[in-house]
Amino acid sequence: MHRILLLSLLVSLLWGVLSLVPYLTGPCGWPLSLALMAVVVIDVFWGVATVYVIDLFNSHYRNNNEFLRSFYAELHADLIAVLVLAGVLFVIFSMATPGYALSNIDIACLGLPLFINAIDALARAKDPVGILRLNMGQRLFLMSVPAAMLVLSSWILIRIYSGQIPAAASLWLQLNIIAAGFSAYVSAKQVSYFLTHRKMGVSPTLEKMFAAFRGGRPGPYDHAKQLAEKFERDMKKATAQAAAGRRQSRKRSKPRRK
């Protein structure tokens, strides 16, 4: 699995360097260092999306824990709708008289609804018991991330559709917009799911994959697992205390019999 991630990142990064960097350093006049940094930052979304896809497929084939299998199962309806939309668009493009051009933005348009869905998921995210709370500032901060990505993607698509970006760079950017939308969508859904269940899901699939990169040595994901375990212990304690508090409140509110 780690080889799939590494190969995916290298191919996408090489594609971006060869197609987008000449455009940024040429017509746009960017310094080479800034152009390379832009490609690396954009390519991060491709890597995150690849990680989520690997985790999703492993969950589908029951290679993950029950908590994450249930989480990814909740995404199936939305993702199937996106795939159906992709199929419908493909049929429309193949039957249309004008040939498809890489300067079109039809592929990337699949990513825009995912940004919107991510914003909606964060707006609705809450703990039904009320132990974990997001104040307005925290919620707006979380929502601002996919919102900013949506605005930036729209600006890029305007430039693509205006014919200002070369074809190879256009397709690379469109695919990364889909990857960014998918990453934002899954991340937002995770926040909502974790708040609802007051639990942080650590993927055994990703734990093994990241360990393979380090030759089995402990790394950041192992520390995240320890934090998740501590968080779950604290939440169990807080949930029990909240339940006891509600029981005491109900007892005090009951009228005494004469």
N, C-alpha and C positions, 0 to 999 in steps of 0.2 A: 504493500500500500504506500509506503514512504517513497518507493521508486516512482509510482504513478504521480504522486504529488510533485516530486522533484522534476520529473520529465515535463509535466504540465507547466510548471513555473518557468523552466528554462526555455521551452518552446515559445511561450507567450512573451517572455522577456526579450528573447532574440528577435521575435517578430516586431515588437514595439520599438526596439533600438534601430532596426533596419528601416522601418517604415515611418515612424513618427519623429525620431530625432532629426533626420535631414530636413523635415518640414519646419520643426521648431527652430532649428539653428539657421535655416535659410530664410524663407519669406517672413517668419516671425521675428528673427533677429535675436533669439534667446542665446545666452552663453551655453556652451556644451554641457557644463556641470549641471546647470539648471534643467536643461532638456533631459539629461539622463536621470536626474532626480524625479522629474515628473513621470517618466516612464516607469520607474521603480515603484513610486507611490500608487500609480494606477494599477500596476500589475499585482499589488498586494491584494486587491479585491478578487482577482482571478485565483490567487492562492487560497484565500478564505473560502470562496465558493467551492473550490475543489475539495477542501477539507470537509465542508458541510455535505457535499454530494457523497463522498466516501462514507461518512458517518450515516447518512440517510440510507444508502444501499445496504450497509451492514446491519442497520436496524431492521430493514425490510426482511433480510434473510436471518433475522433472530440472532445476530452475533453481538448484540448490545444488551444492556440491562433493560429490565421491564419499564423503568421510568422513561428512558429515552425512546424506547420502542413506541410507547404510548404517545410521547410528544410528537415524534415524526409522523405517526399515524394521523394525528390531527391536521397535518399539513397536506395530506394527500389530495383532498378535494380542491384546494386552491391550486396546487401544482398541476393537477390533471387539467384544470380549467385553462391554465397557461399553455400546457402542451396542446390542448385542443385548439386554442386560439392560434398557436404556431402552425398547426396543420391546416387550419382554414386559410391563414395568410399565404401559406405555401401554395395551396390550390389556386388562390386568387392570382398570385404572381405568375404561376406557370400558365394560366389560361389567358392572362392579359396580353394584349397586342404588343405594347412596348416591352422590350427585354429588361430583365432586372439589372440594375446598376448598383455598384458598391456605394455610390453617393446617395442612394436612398437611405431612409432611416427606419425602414419597416422592421428590421430585425431588432434594433435597439428599443423599439416601442414596446416590446414585450417586457422590458425591465421597468418602465415607468409605473405600471400598475402595482408592481411589487414595492416600490418606494412608498406609494400612497397607502398600501395595505400595512406597511411597517409603521407609518405615522399613526394610522388608525389603531393598530394593536397597542402602541405605547400610550395613546390617549385613553384607551379603555382598561389598561392593565391595572389590576388592584388585587389586594389580598381580601378575600371575602370575610375573613374573621377580623381584619383590621389590625393585625399585629405589625405587619410591614406596611409602612405608608410612604408614598411619594408626595412631597409637597409640590406646589405649583412650579417653583423654580427648578426642581429636579426633573419633573415631568417635561417641562418645556425644553430643558437642556437635552434630554434624551431624544425628544421629537425633533430638535433642531438638526441633529446629525443626518437622518434620512431626508429631511426637508432641504438641507443644503446640498446634499447629493442629487436630489431631484432637480433643483434649480441649475446646478452645474451641468448635469447631464442634458437638460433642455437646451442650455446655451451651446454645448458642444454639438447637439443635433441640429441646431439652427445653422451653425457653420458648415456642418456636413451637407445638409440639404441645399445650402447656398453654393455648393461646389468649391468651397475654399480649402478643403482638406483632401489630399491624395487618396485614391481608392483603397490601397492596401492599409494605410493608416486609418481610413474611415471604418473599414470592416473590423480592424483590431479594437478601435474605440467602441464600436457598437457592441462587440462581444463582451468587452469589459464593463459596459453599462449594464448589460444583462447580469453579469457576475456580481456587480455592485448591488443591483436591485435584489438579487437572490440572497446575497449576504446580509443586507439590511433587513430583509423580510424574515429570514430565519432567526437572526439575532433578536429582533423585536418580539417575535413570537416566543423565543426562549425567555426573555424578560417577563412577559405576561404569564407564561406557564410556570416559571419558577416562583413568581409572586403568588399565583393562585394556590400552589401546593407548598409554598414556604420551604422549598428544597432546591438545591443546586445539583443539576445532573452532570456528573463527570463520566465521560465516555470511555469505556475500556478499549474501544477501537482506537480512539485517538491517543490514549495513553500508550498503547503498544506501538503505534505508528511513530509518535514523537520519540519514544525510547529507542527505536531503531535508528533514528538519526544520530543519537548520542552514543550508540553502542551499548545501550542498556543502562547508562549512567543516569542518576536522578537529574531532573531539570525543572523548569517552571511549571509544567503541567502536573508534576508530582506534588509541588507545593500547592497548586490550585486544588488538588484532591484533598490535601490535608485541611485547607481552609474550608472546603465544602463540607467535610465531615464535622469540623468544629461548628460551622454555621448550622448544620442540621441538628446537632446536639443542643445548641442554644435555642433553636426554634422549637424543639420538642419541649424544652423547659418552659419557654415563654408561652407556648400553647396550653400546657398543663396549668400554668399560673392563671392565664386568662380564663380558662374553663372553670377553675376553682373560684375566681372572682365573680363570674356570672352566676354560679350556684349560690354563693353567699348573697349576692344581690337579689336573687329570686326569693331566697328565704326571708330576707328582711322586708321584701315588698308584699309577702303574703299576710293577709289580715289574721289577727289572732282570734281563735274561737273563744267565746264567752262561756 
